Amino acid sequence: MGIISIKNLSVSYGNIKILKNINMEINERKITAIIGPSGCGKSTLLKTINCMVEEETLSRVEGEILFKDNNIKEMTKEDIRKEIGLVFQNPTCFPFSIYKNMVYAQKYYGNTDKKKLKHMVEEKLKIAGLYDEVSNDLNKSALKLSGGQQQRLCIARALTVDPQVILLDEPCSALDVKNTKNIEEMLSKLSQDYTIIIVTHNLSQAKRIADYTAFILNGELVEYSDTETLFSNPKDKRTREYIEGIYG
C-alpha cells in the first residue's frame, strides 16, 4: 500500500463532475507526475488530496483518500496541511522578508527559539538550492526575488513544517530553462526524503524526473504506471495519442 491511497474519488462543482472514480496508490519517497490536457482535472486532484477543494463553493467530494491508512476526512485540516504541503503554479511568497517567509509556519506552531529558527532557515534553503544566493540578504523582500528564486523559496517554505508529501502544481510553467533545471534537480534530491506529486504539462519533464506517471483525460484516470512503461509502451490508445501530440 502506498503512503496515499485514493479510492473511488469523484469531485464535482455543482452539476459538473471534474473527477470521475479515480483510484490510485501513491508510492512513498517517489516522484509521481500527473499529466493530461488543460481542464482534465489534474489540479483539482492535487487540491483534493490536501482538502483545499473543500474550501471552494459548490464543491462536492465522494470516495476516500487515505494518508498512511488514515482517512483524511477524519484528520484536522491543520494536520493534513502540515503533513501534505501544496505549492501553487505561481509563486505565492508572503509580502515580507525571505527570513520571515521561512519562519512564518514555525512561529505559527509556537517555535520562537531564534537559534533553532536560524538553523531551520539555513537547512531548508540549502535543500531548495537557494541558500547560497540569498544567505547575505535574508532581510530582503521575498517579492524582489526572481521568479525561479521565488518558486524555490515557496518549496523551501513548505518544507519548514517537515511534511511527508509535497504537492506541486506546474511549478516550472513560468520559468526559463535554467530555473526549470534547478527545480528538477532539487525535486530529484527531495524525493530521497519526501513523497512528491507534480502536475505538469511538460511531458519531457515527467519523463526526466518522475518514477510514476498518471494520465488523466476528461476527469478519468486513463492509465497509471511506472514512467518508462507509460511512455514507451502505453496500454491505452488515448495515452499513446496524447504523448504523441495528436491532441491536448
C-alpha positions in Angstrom: 0.0 0.0 0.0 1.2 3.5 -0.8 1.6 6.5 1.5 -1.6 7.9 -0.1 -4.5 5.7 -1.3 -7.1 7.2 -3.5 -10.3 5.2 -3.7 -13.3 5.8 -5.9 -12.7 9.5 -5.8 -15.1 11.8 -7.6 -15.2 15.6 -7.4 -18.0 17.9 -8.6 -18.7 21.6 -8.7 -22.4 22.0 -8.8 -23.7 19.7 -11.5 -20.3 19.5 -13.3 -18.2 16.4 -12.5 -14.5 17.2 -12.6 -13.0 13.9 -11.4 -14.7 10.6 -12.0 -14.0 7.5 -9.9 -10.2 7.9 -9.5 -8.3 5.0 -7.9 -4.5 5.4 -7.3 -1.8 4.3 -4.9 0.9 7.0 -4.4 4.3 5.4 -3.6 6.4 6.7 -0.7 9.5 8.7 -1.5 9.0 8.7 -5.2 8.0 11.3 -7.7 4.6 10.8 -9.3 3.7 13.0 -12.3 0.2 13.7 -13.3 -0.2 14.6 -17.0 -3.2 15.4 -19.2 -4.6 18.3 -21.3 -5.8 21.5 -19.7 -9.1 21.2 -17.8 -8.8 17.4 -17.3 -8.8 17.7 -13.5 -5.1 17.5 -12.6 -5.1 20.5 -10.3 -8.4 19.5 -8.8 -6.9 16.2 -7.8 -4.0 17.9 -6.1 -6.2 20.2 -4.2 -8.4 17.3 -3.1 -5.5 15.4 -1.7 -4.9 18.2 0.9 -8.6 19.2 1.2 -8.2 22.6 -0.4 -11.0 21.8 -2.8 -13.4 21.6 0.1 -12.9 25.3 0.8 -14.4 26.1 -2.7 -18.0 27.0 -3.1 -20.3 24.3 -4.5 -17.6 21.6 -4.4 -18.6 18.0 -3.5 -16.2 15.2 -2.8 -17.1 11.5 -2.9 -14.9 8.5 -2.2 -11.9 8.2 0.1 -8.3 9.5 0.4 -6.2 7.6 2.9 -3.0 9.1 4.2 -0.9 6.3 5.9 -4.2 4.4 6.3 -6.0 7.3 7.9 -9.0 8.8 6.1 -8.2 12.5 5.6 -11.8 13.3 6.4 -11.1 12.2 10.0 -8.0 14.4 10.2 -8.0 18.1 11.1 -7.2 20.5 8.2 -4.2 21.7 10.2 -2.8 18.2 10.5 -3.4 17.4 6.8 -1.7 20.5 5.6 1.3 20.0 7.9 1.8 16.5 6.5 0.8 17.3 2.9 2.2 20.6 1.6 0.9 22.3 -1.6 3.0 24.6 -3.8 1.0 26.5 -6.4 1.8 27.2 -10.1 2.5 30.8 -9.5 4.9 31.6 -6.5 2.9 32.8 -3.5 5.6 34.5 -1.4 4.3 36.5 1.5 4.9 40.3 1.2 7.7 40.4 3.7 11.4 39.3 4.0 12.8 36.0 2.9 13.5 35.2 6.6 10.0 36.0 7.7 8.6 33.8 4.9 10.7 30.9 6.2 9.9 31.2 9.9 6.2 32.0 9.5 4.8 28.5 9.8 7.2 27.5 12.7 6.1 30.6 14.7 2.5 29.7 14.0 3.2 26.3 15.6 4.8 28.0 18.6 8.5 27.7 17.8 10.1 31.0 18.8 13.7 29.8 19.6 15.8 32.1 17.5 18.7 29.7 17.3 16.6 26.8 16.1 14.8 29.0 13.6 18.0 30.3 12.2 19.3 26.7 11.8 16.0 25.6 10.2 16.0 28.5 7.7 19.6 27.7 6.6 18.8 24.0 6.3 15.7 24.3 4.3 17.1 27.0 2.0 20.1 24.7 1.3 17.8 21.8 0.5 16.0 24.1 -2.0 19.3 25.2 -3.5 18.7 28.8 -2.6 20.8 29.5 0.4 24.0 30.5 -1.4 22.0 33.0 -3.5 20.3 34.7 -0.5 22.3 34.0 2.6 23.7 37.5 2.8 20.3 39.2 2.2 17.7 37.3 4.2 16.0 40.6 5.2 15.3 41.4 1.5 11.7 41.3 0.4 10.8 37.9 -1.0 8.9 39.8 -3.7 12.2 41.1 -5.1 13.5 37.7 -5.9 13.4 36.3 -9.5 10.5 34.0 -10.5 12.7 31.0 -10.2 14.0 32.1 -6.8 10.5 32.8 -5.5 9.4 29.3 -6.6 12.3 27.7 -4.8 11.5 29.8 -1.7 7.9 28.6 -1.7 9.1 25.0 -1.9 11.7 25.7 0.9 8.9 27.3 3.0 6.7 24.2 2.5 9.5 22.1 3.9 9.7 24.1 7.2 7.0 22.1 8.8 8.6 18.8 7.7 5.7 17.4 5.6 5.8 13.9 4.3 4.2 14.7 1.0 4.8 17.7 -1.3 2.2 18.6 -4.0 3.4 20.8 -6.8 1.0 22.3 -9.5 3.0 23.2 -12.6 6.0 24.6 -10.6 8.0 25.3 -13.7 5.4 26.6 -16.1 6.6 30.2 -16.0 10.3 29.5 -15.6 13.2 29.5 -18.1 15.3 26.5 -19.0 17.9 27.3 -16.3 15.4 27.7 -13.5 13.5 24.7 -14.6 16.6 22.6 -14.4 17.3 23.9 -10.9 13.8 22.9 -9.8 14.0 19.5 -11.4 17.4 18.7 -9.8 16.0 19.9 -6.4 12.9 17.7 -6.7 15.0 14.6 -7.6 17.1 15.1 -4.4 14.0 15.8 -2.3 12.4 12.5 -3.4 15.0 10.7 -1.3 13.2 12.0 1.8 9.8 13.2 0.6 6.9 11.9 -1.5 6.4 14.2 -4.4 3.3 14.6 -6.7 3.7 17.0 -9.5 1.2 18.2 -12.1 3.0 19.1 -15.3 2.1 19.8 -19.0 5.7 19.2 -19.8 5.9 15.6 -20.9 9.7 15.7 -21.2 9.8 16.9 -17.6 7.7 13.9 -16.5 10.0 11.5 -18.4 13.1 13.1 -16.8 12.1 13.2 -13.1 9.1 11.0 -12.4 9.2 7.5 -11.2 5.5 7.0 -11.9 3.1 8.8 -14.2 -0.7 9.1 -14.3 -2.6 10.2 -17.4 -5.9 11.9 -16.8 -8.4 12.7 -19.5 -11.8 14.3 -19.0 -11.6 13.6 -15.3 -10.9 9.9 -15.7 -7.7 8.1 -14.8 -6.9 6.5 -18.2 -3.5 5.0 -17.3 -1.1 4.9 -14.4 2.2 3.0 -14.3 5.9 3.5 -13.9 7.0 6.3 -16.2 9.2 4.3 -18.5 6.4 1.9 -19.3 3.7 4.6 -19.8 5.8 6.5 -22.3 7.4 3.6 -24.1 4.5 1.1 -24.1 1.2 2.7 -23.2 -1.7 0.3 -22.9 -4.4 2.7 -23.8 -4.8 4.2 -27.3 -5.7 7.6 -25.7 -2.5 7.7 -23.8 -0.5 6.9 -26.9 -2.3 9.7 -28.8 -1.7 12.2 -26.1 2.1 11.6 -25.7 2.4 11.6 -29.5 0.9 15.0 -29.5 -2.2 14.1 -31.5 -4.4 16.1 -29.1 -4.1 18.0 -25.9 
